[in-house]
Amino acid sequence: MISFGTFVVRAVEIYKLAILARVLLSWFQASPQGHFSSFIHAITEPYMGFFRRIIPPLGMVDLSPLAAYFALDLLVYGLRSAGLI
């Protein structure tokens, strides 16, 4: 049985991989109706939409995935430094 802290860290790592997959899919002409790309979009959009409202795109560059990725890192760092995980 894994501890709660290990579960949280693994869940955050998986979610960071989903954000990375979304960024990579945006670079290629992937079909938005595909099962994988629509799944990745569905699970990452609620979280990344928050950052997109705060950080507007700079021309063709969207920095919201970068901010979302680092916010997850800060979350894990904060939980570790507080001794919660």
PDB file of N, CA, C and O in Angstrom, chain B, residues numbered from 101:
ATOM      1  N   MET B 101       0.840  -1.171   0.000  1.00  0.00           N
ATOM      2  CA  MET B 101       0.000   0.000   0.000  1.00  0.00           C
ATOM      3  C   MET B 101       0.890   1.241   0.000  1.00  0.00           C
ATOM      4  O   MET B 101       1.851   1.322   0.766  1.00  0.00           O
ATOM      5  N   ILE B 102       0.571   2.200  -0.854  1.00  0.00           N
ATOM      6  CA  ILE B 102       1.380   3.412  -0.930  1.00  0.00           C
ATOM      7  C   ILE B 102       0.813   4.474   0.007  1.00  0.00           C
ATOM      8  O   ILE B 102      -0.378   4.481   0.322  1.00  0.00           O
ATOM      9  N   SER B 103       1.686   5.360   0.438  1.00  0.00           N
ATOM     10  CA  SER B 103       1.243   6.414   1.347  1.00  0.00           C
ATOM     11  C   SER B 103       0.525   7.512   0.563  1.00  0.00           C
ATOM     12  O   SER B 103       0.600   7.571  -0.664  1.00  0.00           O
ATOM     13  N   PHE B 104      -0.160   8.363   1.287  1.00  0.00           N
ATOM     14  CA  PHE B 104      -0.891   9.464   0.659  1.00  0.00           C
ATOM     15  C   PHE B 104       0.063  10.405  -0.070  1.00  0.00           C
ATOM     16  O   PHE B 104      -0.244  10.887  -1.160  1.00  0.00           O
ATOM     17  N   GLY B 105       1.215  10.662   0.532  1.00  0.00           N
ATOM     18  CA  GLY B 105       2.199  11.547  -0.095  1.00  0.00           C
ATOM     19  C   GLY B 105       2.707  10.995  -1.407  1.00  0.00           C
ATOM     20  O   GLY B 105       2.839  11.731  -2.385  1.00  0.00           O
ATOM     21  N   THR B 106       2.992   9.710  -1.438  1.00  0.00           N
ATOM     22  CA  THR B 106       3.445   9.078  -2.674  1.00  0.00           C
ATOM     23  C   THR B 106       2.360   9.135  -3.730  1.00  0.00           C
ATOM     24  O   THR B 106       2.651   9.365  -4.904  1.00  0.00           O
ATOM     25  N   PHE B 107       1.126   8.931  -3.336  1.00  0.00           N
ATOM     26  CA  PHE B 107       0.008   9.013  -4.271  1.00  0.00           C
ATOM     27  C   PHE B 107      -0.104  10.410  -4.871  1.00  0.00           C
ATOM     28  O   PHE B 107      -0.294  10.552  -6.079  1.00  0.00           O
ATOM     29  N   VAL B 108       0.013  11.439  -4.041  1.00  0.00           N
ATOM     30  CA  VAL B 108      -0.093  12.818  -4.514  1.00  0.00           C
ATOM     31  C   VAL B 108       1.030  13.133  -5.495  1.00  0.00           C
ATOM     32  O   VAL B 108       0.791  13.717  -6.552  1.00  0.00           O
ATOM     33  N   VAL B 109       2.254  12.749  -5.146  1.00  0.00           N
ATOM     34  CA  VAL B 109       3.388  13.022  -6.030  1.00  0.00           C
ATOM     35  C   VAL B 109       3.221  12.304  -7.355  1.00  0.00           C
ATOM     36  O   VAL B 109       3.477  12.893  -8.405  1.00  0.00           O
ATOM     37  N   ARG B 110       2.806  11.068  -7.335  1.00  0.00           N
ATOM     38  CA  ARG B 110       2.616  10.319  -8.598  1.00  0.00           C
ATOM     39  C   ARG B 110       1.482  10.913  -9.434  1.00  0.00           C
ATOM     40  O   ARG B 110       1.587  10.997 -10.657  1.00  0.00           O
ATOM     41  N   ALA B 111       0.405  11.321  -8.776  1.00  0.00           N
ATOM     42  CA  ALA B 111      -0.712  11.934  -9.509  1.00  0.00           C
ATOM     43  C   ALA B 111      -0.275  13.240 -10.166  1.00  0.00           C
ATOM     44  O   ALA B 111      -0.653  13.526 -11.302  1.00  0.00           O
ATOM     45  N   VAL B 112       0.514  14.022  -9.458  1.00  0.00           N
ATOM     46  CA  VAL B 112       1.017  15.279 -10.029  1.00  0.00           C
ATOM     47  C   VAL B 112       1.950  14.989 -11.198  1.00  0.00           C
ATOM     48  O   VAL B 112       1.892  15.682 -12.214  1.00  0.00           O
ATOM     49  N   GLU B 113       2.801  13.991 -11.078  1.00  0.00           N
ATOM     50  CA  GLU B 113       3.704  13.629 -12.175  1.00  0.00           C
ATOM     51  C   GLU B 113       2.927  13.189 -13.412  1.00  0.00           C
ATOM     52  O   GLU B 113       3.283  13.555 -14.532  1.00  0.00           O
ATOM     53  N   ILE B 114       1.885  12.417 -13.217  1.00  0.00           N
ATOM     54  CA  ILE B 114       1.059  11.973 -14.350  1.00  0.00           C
ATOM     55  C   ILE B 114       0.356  13.159 -14.989  1.00  0.00           C
ATOM     56  O   ILE B 114       0.260  13.242 -16.213  1.00  0.00           O
ATOM     57  N   TYR B 115      -0.133  14.070 -14.172  1.00  0.00           N
ATOM     58  CA  TYR B 115      -0.812  15.248 -14.715  1.00  0.00           C
ATOM     59  C   TYR B 115       0.163  16.144 -15.467  1.00  0.00           C
ATOM     60  O   TYR B 115      -0.202  16.741 -16.480  1.00  0.00           O
ATOM     61  N   LYS B 116       1.403  16.244 -14.984  1.00  0.00           N
ATOM     62  CA  LYS B 116       2.418  17.010 -15.699  1.00  0.00           C
ATOM     63  C   LYS B 116       2.725  16.366 -17.050  1.00  0.00           C
ATOM     64  O   LYS B 116       2.974  17.072 -18.028  1.00  0.00           O
ATOM     65  N   LEU B 117       2.710  15.055 -17.112  1.00  0.00           N
ATOM     66  CA  LEU B 117       2.902  14.366 -18.394  1.00  0.00           C
ATOM     67  C   LEU B 117       1.740  14.647 -19.342  1.00  0.00           C
ATOM     68  O   LEU B 117       1.940  14.763 -20.551  1.00  0.00           O
ATOM     69  N   ALA B 118       0.530  14.756 -18.803  1.00  0.00           N
ATOM     70  CA  ALA B 118      -0.629  15.083 -19.634  1.00  0.00           C
ATOM     71  C   ALA B 118      -0.495  16.498 -20.191  1.00  0.00           C
ATOM     72  O   ALA B 118      -0.844  16.740 -21.346  1.00  0.00           O
ATOM     73  N   ILE B 119       0.001  17.429 -19.389  1.00  0.00           N
ATOM     74  CA  ILE B 119       0.228  18.796 -19.880  1.00  0.00           C
ATOM     75  C   ILE B 119       1.289  18.785 -20.974  1.00  0.00           C
ATOM     76  O   ILE B 119       1.136  19.452 -21.998  1.00  0.00           O
ATOM     77  N   LEU B 120       2.357  18.032 -20.763  1.00  0.00           N
ATOM     78  CA  LEU B 120       3.405  17.922 -21.780  1.00  0.00           C
ATOM     79  C   LEU B 120       2.863  17.311 -23.067  1.00  0.00           C
ATOM     80  O   LEU B 120       3.204  17.759 -24.161  1.00  0.00           O
ATOM     81  N   ALA B 121       2.020  16.289 -22.940  1.00  0.00           N
ATOM     82  CA  ALA B 121       1.417  15.674 -24.122  1.00  0.00           C
ATOM     83  C   ALA B 121       0.545  16.680 -24.866  1.00  0.00           C
ATOM     84  O   ALA B 121       0.530  16.699 -26.097  1.00  0.00           O
ATOM     85  N   ARG B 122      -0.174  17.506 -24.134  1.00  0.00           N
ATOM     86  CA  ARG B 122      -1.013  18.514 -24.787  1.00  0.00           C
ATOM     87  C   ARG B 122      -0.163  19.529 -25.544  1.00  0.00           C
ATOM     88  O   ARG B 122      -0.516  19.937 -26.651  1.00  0.00           O
ATOM     89  N   VAL B 123       0.947  19.933 -24.953  1.00  0.00           N
ATOM     90  CA  VAL B 123       1.847  20.865 -25.640  1.00  0.00           C
ATOM     91  C   VAL B 123       2.398  20.231 -26.907  1.00  0.00           C
ATOM     92  O   VAL B 123       2.419  20.867 -27.961  1.00  0.00           O
ATOM     93  N   LEU B 124       2.842  18.987 -26.814  1.00  0.00           N
ATOM     94  CA  LEU B 124       3.387  18.311 -27.992  1.00  0.00           C
ATOM     95  C   LEU B 124       2.321  18.109 -29.063  1.00  0.00           C
ATOM     96  O   LEU B 124       2.604  18.240 -30.254  1.00  0.00           O
ATOM     97  N   LEU B 125       1.102  17.792 -28.649  1.00  0.00           N
ATOM     98  CA  LEU B 125       0.026  17.627 -29.621  1.00  0.00           C
ATOM     99  C   LEU B 125      -0.306  18.947 -30.315  1.00  0.00           C
ATOM    100  O   LEU B 125      -0.742  18.945 -31.467  1.00  0.00           O
ATOM    101  N   SER B 126      -0.107  20.067 -29.632  1.00  0.00           N
ATOM    102  CA  SER B 126      -0.405  21.359 -30.247  1.00  0.00           C
ATOM    103  C   SER B 126       0.618  21.719 -31.314  1.00  0.00           C
ATOM    104  O   SER B 126       0.331  22.540 -32.185  1.00  0.00           O
ATOM    105  N   TRP B 127       1.796  21.127 -31.263  1.00  0.00           N
ATOM    106  CA  TRP B 127       2.820  21.421 -32.257  1.00  0.00           C
ATOM    107  C   TRP B 127       2.574  20.679 -33.565  1.00  0.00           C
ATOM    108  O   TRP B 127       3.073  21.091 -34.613  1.00  0.00           O
ATOM    109  N   PHE B 128       1.826  19.610 -33.515  1.00  0.00           N
ATOM    110  CA  PHE B 128       1.571  18.801 -34.696  1.00  0.00           C
ATOM    111  C   PHE B 128       0.111  18.936 -35.100  1.00  0.00           C
ATOM    112  O   PHE B 128      -0.722  19.361 -34.300  1.00  0.00           O
ATOM    113  N   GLN B 129      -0.190  18.588 -36.298  1.00  0.00           N
ATOM    114  CA  GLN B 129      -1.558  18.665 -36.803  1.00  0.00           C
ATOM    115  C   GLN B 129      -2.326  17.409 -36.403  1.00  0.00           C
ATOM    116  O   GLN B 129      -2.801  16.658 -37.255  1.00  0.00           O
ATOM    117  N   ALA B 130      -2.440  17.196 -35.111  1.00  0.00           N
ATOM    118  CA  ALA B 130      -3.190  16.039 -34.619  1.00  0.00           C
ATOM    119  C   ALA B 130      -4.683  16.321 -34.762  1.00  0.00           C
ATOM    120  O   ALA B 130      -5.128  17.459 -34.608  1.00  0.00           O
ATOM    121  N   SER B 131      -5.428  15.302 -35.049  1.00  0.00           N
ATOM    122  CA  SER B 131      -6.871  15.446 -35.194  1.00  0.00           C
ATOM    123  C   SER B 131      -7.501  15.759 -33.845  1.00  0.00           C
ATOM    124  O   SER B 131      -7.354  14.976 -32.907  1.00  0.00           O
ATOM    125  N   PRO B 132      -8.203  16.894 -33.724  1.00  0.00           N
ATOM    126  CA  PRO B 132      -8.823  17.203 -32.432  1.00  0.00           C
ATOM    127  C   PRO B 132      -9.963  16.256 -32.078  1.00  0.00           C
ATOM    128  O   PRO B 132     -10.386  16.206 -30.923  1.00  0.00           O
ATOM    129  N   GLN B 133     -10.467  15.502 -33.059  1.00  0.00           N
ATOM    130  CA  GLN B 133     -11.530  14.551 -32.782  1.00  0.00           C
ATOM    131  C   GLN B 133     -10.989  13.186 -32.374  1.00  0.00           C
ATOM    132  O   GLN B 133     -11.768  12.280 -32.077  1.00  0.00           O
ATOM    133  N   GLY B 134      -9.670  13.025 -32.355  1.00  0.00           N
ATOM    134  CA  GLY B 134      -9.076  11.758 -31.952  1.00  0.00           C
ATOM    135  C   GLY B 134      -9.332  11.489 -30.479  1.00  0.00           C
ATOM    136  O   GLY B 134      -9.467  12.416 -29.681  1.00  0.00           O
ATOM    137  N   HIS B 135      -9.395  10.230 -30.132  1.00  0.00           N
ATOM    138  CA  HIS B 135      -9.709   9.851 -28.756  1.00  0.00           C
ATOM    139  C   HIS B 135      -8.637  10.338 -27.782  1.00  0.00           C
ATOM    140  O   HIS B 135      -8.957  10.882 -26.725  1.00  0.00           O
ATOM    141  N   PHE B 136      -7.374  10.145 -28.134  1.00  0.00           N
ATOM    142  CA  PHE B 136      -6.293  10.521 -27.232  1.00  0.00           C
ATOM    143  C   PHE B 136      -6.224  12.030 -27.053  1.00  0.00           C
ATOM    144  O   PHE B 136      -6.152  12.518 -25.925  1.00  0.00           O
ATOM    145  N   SER B 137      -6.244  12.773 -28.153  1.00  0.00           N
ATOM    146  CA  SER B 137      -6.128  14.228 -28.035  1.00  0.00           C
ATOM    147  C   SER B 137      -7.344  14.843 -27.353  1.00  0.00           C
ATOM    148  O   SER B 137      -7.199  15.808 -26.602  1.00  0.00           O
ATOM    149  N   SER B 138      -8.528  14.314 -27.595  1.00  0.00           N
ATOM    150  CA  SER B 138      -9.705  14.857 -26.917  1.00  0.00           C
ATOM    151  C   SER B 138      -9.687  14.514 -25.425  1.00  0.00           C
ATOM    152  O   SER B 138     -10.156  15.306 -24.607  1.00  0.00           O
ATOM    153  N   PHE B 139      -9.151  13.345 -25.062  1.00  0.00           N
ATOM    154  CA  PHE B 139      -9.016  12.977 -23.656  1.00  0.00           C
ATOM    155  C   PHE B 139      -8.024  13.895 -22.947  1.00  0.00           C
ATOM    156  O   PHE B 139      -8.305  14.395 -21.857  1.00  0.00           O
ATOM    157  N   ILE B 140      -6.860  14.117 -23.569  1.00  0.00           N
ATOM    158  CA  ILE B 140      -5.842  14.994 -22.983  1.00  0.00           C
ATOM    159  C   ILE B 140      -6.399  16.405 -22.835  1.00  0.00           C
ATOM    160  O   ILE B 140      -6.184  17.054 -21.812  1.00  0.00           O
ATOM    161  N   HIS B 141      -7.106  16.875 -23.839  1.00  0.00           N
ATOM    162  CA  HIS B 141      -7.686  18.210 -23.775  1.00  0.00           C
ATOM    163  C   HIS B 141      -8.725  18.299 -22.651  1.00  0.00           C
ATOM    164  O   HIS B 141      -8.773  19.292 -21.924  1.00  0.00           O
ATOM    165  N   ALA B 142      -9.537  17.280 -22.514  1.00  0.00           N
ATOM    166  CA  ALA B 142     -10.597  17.289 -21.497  1.00  0.00           C
ATOM    167  C   ALA B 142     -10.048  17.293 -20.072  1.00  0.00           C
ATOM    168  O   ALA B 142     -10.623  17.931 -19.190  1.00  0.00           O
ATOM    169  N   ILE B 143      -8.944  16.589 -19.840  1.00  0.00           N
ATOM    170  CA  ILE B 143      -8.435  16.532 -18.468  1.00  0.00           C
ATOM    171  C   ILE B 143      -7.525  17.709 -18.123  1.00  0.00           C
ATOM    172  O   ILE B 143      -7.340  18.013 -16.945  1.00  0.00           O
ATOM    173  N   THR B 144      -6.955  18.375 -19.125  1.00  0.00           N
ATOM    174  CA  THR B 144      -6.047  19.476 -18.830  1.00  0.00           C
ATOM    175  C   THR B 144      -6.684  20.854 -18.976  1.00  0.00           C
ATOM    176  O   THR B 144      -6.179  21.816 -18.397  1.00  0.00           O
ATOM    177  N   GLU B 145      -7.756  20.982 -19.717  1.00  0.00           N
ATOM    178  CA  GLU B 145      -8.340  22.303 -19.975  1.00  0.00           C
ATOM    179  C   GLU B 145      -8.862  23.005 -18.716  1.00  0.00           C
ATOM    180  O   GLU B 145      -8.639  24.209 -18.589  1.00  0.00           O
ATOM    181  N   PRO B 146      -9.529  22.345 -17.796  1.00  0.00           N
ATOM    182  CA  PRO B 146      -9.990  23.078 -16.608  1.00  0.00           C
ATOM    183  C   PRO B 146      -8.840  23.724 -15.831  1.00  0.00           C
ATOM    184  O   PRO B 146      -8.971  24.853 -15.358  1.00  0.00           O
ATOM    185  N   TYR B 147      -7.743  23.032 -15.699  1.00  0.00           N
ATOM    186  CA  TYR B 147      -6.593  23.556 -14.971  1.00  0.00           C
ATOM    187  C   TYR B 147      -5.848  24.608 -15.784  1.00  0.00           C
ATOM    188  O   TYR B 147      -5.514  25.672 -15.265  1.00  0.00           O
ATOM    189  N   MET B 148      -5.588  24.318 -17.051  1.00  0.00           N
ATOM    190  CA  MET B 148      -4.837  25.261 -17.884  1.00  0.00           C
ATOM    191  C   MET B 148      -5.664  26.482 -18.250  1.00  0.00           C
ATOM    192  O   MET B 148      -5.105  27.551 -18.494  1.00  0.00           O
ATOM    193  N   GLY B 149      -6.973  26.347 -18.291  1.00  0.00           N
ATOM    194  CA  GLY B 149      -7.834  27.496 -18.577  1.00  0.00           C
ATOM    195  C   GLY B 149      -7.701  28.573 -17.519  1.00  0.00           C
ATOM    196  O   GLY B 149      -7.789  29.762 -17.825  1.00  0.00           O
ATOM    197  N   PHE B 150      -7.489  28.163 -16.272  1.00  0.00           N
ATOM    198  CA  PHE B 150      -7.267  29.119 -15.198  1.00  0.00           C
ATOM    199  C   PHE B 150      -6.036  29.977 -15.488  1.00  0.00           C
ATOM    200  O   PHE B 150      -6.080  31.198 -15.340  1.00  0.00           O
ATOM    201  N   PHE B 151      -4.956  29.350 -15.894  1.00  0.00           N
ATOM    202  CA  PHE B 151      -3.725  30.089 -16.192  1.00  0.00           C
ATOM    203  C   PHE B 151      -3.850  30.902 -17.473  1.00  0.00           C
ATOM    204  O   PHE B 151      -3.231  31.958 -17.602  1.00  0.00           O
ATOM    205  N   ARG B 152      -4.637  30.422 -18.408  1.00  0.00           N
ATOM    206  CA  ARG B 152      -4.834  31.161 -19.665  1.00  0.00           C
ATOM    207  C   ARG B 152      -5.597  32.467 -19.413  1.00  0.00           C
ATOM    208  O   ARG B 152      -5.380  33.455 -20.114  1.00  0.00           O
ATOM    209  N   ARG B 153      -6.486  32.475 -18.419  1.00  0.00           N
ATOM    210  CA  ARG B 153      -7.198  33.709 -18.081  1.00  0.00           C
ATOM    211  C   ARG B 153      -6.269  34.713 -17.412  1.00  0.00           C
ATOM    212  O   ARG B 153      -6.468  35.921 -17.540  1.00  0.00           O
ATOM    213  N   ILE B 154      -5.263  34.230 -16.706  1.00  0.00           N
ATOM    214  CA  ILE B 154      -4.325  35.113 -16.023  1.00  0.00           C
ATOM    215  C   ILE B 154      -3.226  35.592 -16.970  1.00  0.00           C
ATOM    216  O   ILE B 154      -2.883  36.775 -16.977  1.00  0.00           O
ATOM    217  N   ILE B 155      -2.678  34.683 -17.763  1.00  0.00           N
ATOM    218  CA  ILE B 155      -1.572  34.999 -18.662  1.00  0.00           C
ATOM    219  C   ILE B 155      -2.087  34.943 -20.095  1.00  0.00           C
ATOM    220  O   ILE B 155      -2.280  33.851 -20.630  1.00  0.00           O
ATOM    221  N   PRO B 156      -2.314  36.084 -20.727  1.00  0.00           N
ATOM    222  CA  PRO B 156      -2.797  36.064 -22.110  1.00  0.00           C
ATOM    223  C   PRO B 156      -1.691  35.598 -23.058  1.00  0.00           C
ATOM    224  O   PRO B 156      -0.508  35.769 -22.764  1.00  0.00           O
ATOM    225  N   PRO B 157      -2.073  35.013 -24.187  1.00  0.00           N
ATOM    226  CA  PRO B 157      -1.067  34.568 -25.158  1.00  0.00           C
ATOM    227  C   PRO B 157      -0.261  35.755 -25.693  1.00  0.00           C
ATOM    228  O   PRO B 157      -0.793  36.849 -25.878  1.00  0.00           O
ATOM    229  N   LEU B 158       1.017  35.519 -25.934  1.00  0.00           N
ATOM    230  CA  LEU B 158       1.893  36.527 -26.518  1.00  0.00           C
ATOM    231  C   LEU B 158       2.030  36.218 -27.996  1.00  0.00           C
ATOM    232  O   LEU B 158       2.939  35.493 -28.401  1.00  0.00           O
ATOM    233  N   GLY B 159       1.139  36.758 -28.798  1.00  0.00           N
ATOM    234  CA  GLY B 159       1.124  36.443 -30.219  1.00  0.00           C
ATOM    235  C   GLY B 159       0.694  35.000 -30.421  1.00  0.00           C
ATOM    236  O   GLY B 159      -0.416  34.614 -30.056  1.00  0.00           O
ATOM    237  N   MET B 160       1.577  34.214 -31.004  1.00  0.00           N
ATOM    238  CA  MET B 160       1.278  32.798 -31.242  1.00  0.00           C
ATOM    239  C   MET B 160       1.778  31.899 -30.105  1.00  0.00           C
ATOM    240  O   MET B 160       1.631  30.679 -30.176  1.00  0.00           O
ATOM    241  N   VAL B 161       2.365  32.487 -29.063  1.00  0.00           N
ATOM    242  CA  VAL B 161       2.952  31.705 -27.973  1.00  0.00           C
ATOM    243  C   VAL B 161       2.034  31.755 -26.751  1.00  0.00           C
ATOM    244  O   VAL B 161       1.679  32.828 -26.264  1.00  0.00           O
ATOM    245  N   ASP B 162       1.666  30.582 -26.277  1.00  0.00           N
ATOM    246  CA  ASP B 162       0.830  30.450 -25.083  1.00  0.00           C
ATOM    247  C   ASP B 162       1.712  29.972 -23.938  1.00  0.00           C
ATOM    248  O   ASP B 162       2.233  28.857 -23.977  1.00  0.00           O
ATOM    249  N   LEU B 163       1.880  30.802 -22.929  1.00  0.00           N
ATOM    250  CA  LEU B 163       2.737  30.458 -21.797  1.00  0.00           C
ATOM    251  C   LEU B 163       1.983  29.791 -20.656  1.00  0.00           C
ATOM    252  O   LEU B 163       2.589  29.455 -19.638  1.00  0.00           O
ATOM    253  N   SER B 164       0.680  29.592 -20.799  1.00  0.00           N
ATOM    254  CA  SER B 164      -0.095  28.994 -19.719  1.00  0.00           C
ATOM    255  C   SER B 164       0.336  27.561 -19.386  1.00  0.00           C
ATOM    256  O   SER B 164       0.309  27.205 -18.208  1.00  0.00           O
ATOM    257  N   PRO B 165       0.732  26.714 -20.352  1.00  0.00           N
ATOM    258  CA  PRO B 165       1.203  25.381 -19.956  1.00  0.00           C
ATOM    259  C   PRO B 165       2.460  25.436 -19.092  1.00  0.00           C
ATOM    260  O   PRO B 165       2.623  24.632 -18.175  1.00  0.00           O
ATOM    261  N   LEU B 166       3.336  26.377 -19.385  1.00  0.00           N
ATOM    262  CA  LEU B 166       4.555  26.514 -18.600  1.00  0.00           C
ATOM    263  C   LEU B 166       4.231  26.931 -17.166  1.00  0.00           C
ATOM    264  O   LEU B 166       4.785  26.381 -16.214  1.00  0.00           O
ATOM    265  N   ALA B 167       3.340  27.892 -17.019  1.00  0.00           N
ATOM    266  CA  ALA B 167       2.935  28.337 -15.682  1.00  0.00           C
ATOM    267  C   ALA B 167       2.216  27.220 -14.931  1.00  0.00           C
ATOM    268  O   ALA B 167       2.438  27.034 -13.735  1.00  0.00           O
ATOM    269  N   ALA B 168       1.360  26.479 -15.623  1.00  0.00           N
ATOM    270  CA  ALA B 168       0.633  25.379 -14.988  1.00  0.00           C
ATOM    271  C   ALA B 168       1.590  24.287 -14.529  1.00  0.00           C
ATOM    272  O   ALA B 168       1.422  23.722 -13.449  1.00  0.00           O
ATOM    273  N   TYR B 169       2.580  23.995 -15.341  1.00  0.00           N
ATOM    274  CA  TYR B 169       3.580  22.974 -15.021  1.00  0.00           C
ATOM    275  C   TYR B 169       4.360  23.367 -13.773  1.00  0.00           C
ATOM    276  O   TYR B 169       4.541  22.555 -12.866  1.00  0.00           O
ATOM    277  N   PHE B 170       4.822  24.619 -13.729  1.00  0.00           N
ATOM    278  CA  PHE B 170       5.610  25.064 -12.587  1.00  0.00           C
ATOM    279  C   PHE B 170       4.765  25.229 -11.329  1.00  0.00           C
ATOM    280  O   PHE B 170       5.279  25.077 -10.221  1.00  0.00           O
ATOM    281  N   ALA B 171       3.498  25.533 -11.477  1.00  0.00           N
ATOM    282  CA  ALA B 171       2.613  25.616 -10.311  1.00  0.00           C
ATOM    283  C   ALA B 171       2.474  24.243  -9.652  1.00  0.00           C
ATOM    284  O   ALA B 171       2.408  24.142  -8.427  1.00  0.00           O
ATOM    285  N   LEU B 172       2.431  23.201 -10.460  1.00  0.00           N
ATOM    286  CA  LEU B 172       2.379  21.849  -9.895  1.00  0.00           C
ATOM    287  C   LEU B 172       3.683  21.516  -9.169  1.00  0.00           C
ATOM    288  O   LEU B 172       3.666  20.880  -8.116  1.00  0.00           O
ATOM    289  N   ASP B 173       4.816  21.950  -9.739  1.00  0.00           N
ATOM    290  CA  ASP B 173       6.089  21.753  -9.052  1.00  0.00           C
ATOM    291  C   ASP B 173       6.112  22.485  -7.708  1.00  0.00           C
ATOM    292  O   ASP B 173       6.594  21.951  -6.709  1.00  0.00           O
ATOM    293  N   LEU B 174       5.587  23.710  -7.697  1.00  0.00           N
ATOM    294  CA  LEU B 174       5.541  24.472  -6.451  1.00  0.00           C
ATOM    295  C   LEU B 174       4.638  23.810  -5.418  1.00  0.00           C
ATOM    296  O   LEU B 174       4.930  23.844  -4.222  1.00  0.00           O
ATOM    297  N   LEU B 175       3.555  23.217  -5.870  1.00  0.00           N
ATOM    298  CA  LEU B 175       2.656  22.508  -4.969  1.00  0.00           C
ATOM    299  C   LEU B 175       3.377  21.356  -4.277  1.00  0.00           C
ATOM    300  O   LEU B 175       3.301  21.216  -3.056  1.00  0.00           O
ATOM    301  N   VAL B 176       4.072  20.539  -5.051  1.00  0.00           N
ATOM    302  CA  VAL B 176       4.794  19.400  -4.484  1.00  0.00           C
ATOM    303  C   VAL B 176       5.906  19.891  -3.566  1.00  0.00           C
ATOM    304  O   VAL B 176       6.119  19.330  -2.491  1.00  0.00           O
ATOM    305  N   TYR B 177       6.614  20.933  -3.985  1.00  0.00           N
ATOM    306  CA  TYR B 177       7.680  21.480  -3.146  1.00  0.00           C
ATOM    307  C   TYR B 177       7.121  21.997  -1.822  1.00  0.00           C
ATOM    308  O   TYR B 177       7.698  21.758  -0.761  1.00  0.00           O
ATOM    309  N   GLY B 178       6.004  22.698  -1.891  1.00  0.00           N
ATOM    310  CA  GLY B 178       5.384  23.217  -0.674  1.00  0.00           C
ATOM    311  C   GLY B 178       4.916  22.120   0.254  1.00  0.00           C
ATOM    312  O   GLY B 178       5.079  22.219   1.471  1.00  0.00           O
ATOM    313  N   LEU B 179       4.334  21.070  -0.310  1.00  0.00           N
ATOM    314  CA  LEU B 179       3.879  19.954   0.523  1.00  0.00           C
ATOM    315  C   LEU B 179       5.064  19.223   1.161  1.00  0.00           C
ATOM    316  O   LEU B 179       4.985  18.782   2.308  1.00  0.00           O
ATOM    317  N   ARG B 180       6.153  19.101   0.413  1.00  0.00           N
ATOM    318  CA  ARG B 180       7.340  18.437   0.968  1.00  0.00           C
ATOM    319  C   ARG B 180       7.986  19.288   2.056  1.00  0.00           C
ATOM    320  O   ARG B 180       8.388  18.766   3.096  1.00  0.00           O
ATOM    321  N   SER B 181       8.087  20.587   1.823  1.00  0.00           N
ATOM    322  CA  SER B 181       8.733  21.446   2.822  1.00  0.00           C
ATOM    323  C   SER B 181       7.885  21.581   4.084  1.00  0.00           C
ATOM    324  O   SER B 181       8.416  21.823   5.168  1.00  0.00           O
ATOM    325  N   ALA B 182       6.564  21.425   3.947  1.00  0.00           N
ATOM    326  CA  ALA B 182       5.684  21.466   5.118  1.00  0.00           C
ATOM    327  C   ALA B 182       5.662  20.136   5.852  1.00  0.00           C
ATOM    328  O   ALA B 182       5.099  20.035   6.942  1.00  0.00           O
ATOM    329  N   GLY B 183       6.271  19.117   5.263  1.00  0.00           N
ATOM    330  CA  GLY B 183       6.317  17.808   5.891  1.00  0.00           C
ATOM    331  C   GLY B 183       5.040  17.005   5.719  1.00  0.00           C
ATOM    332  O   GLY B 183       4.816  16.027   6.432  1.00  0.00           O
ATOM    333  N   LEU B 184       4.201  17.415   4.772  1.00  0.00           N
ATOM    334  CA  LEU B 184       2.948  16.690   4.564  1.00  0.00           C
ATOM    335  C   LEU B 184       3.121  15.463   3.686  1.00  0.00           C
ATOM    336  O   LEU B 184       2.302  14.546   3.726  1.00  0.00           O
ATOM    337  N   ILE B 185       4.175  15.443   2.900  1.00  0.00           N
ATOM    338  CA  ILE B 185       4.440  14.262   2.068  1.00  0.00           C
ATOM    339  C   ILE B 185       5.900  13.891   2.175  1.00  0.00           C
ATOM    340  O   ILE B 185       6.338  12.923   1.553  1.00  0.00           O
TER     341      ILE B 185
END
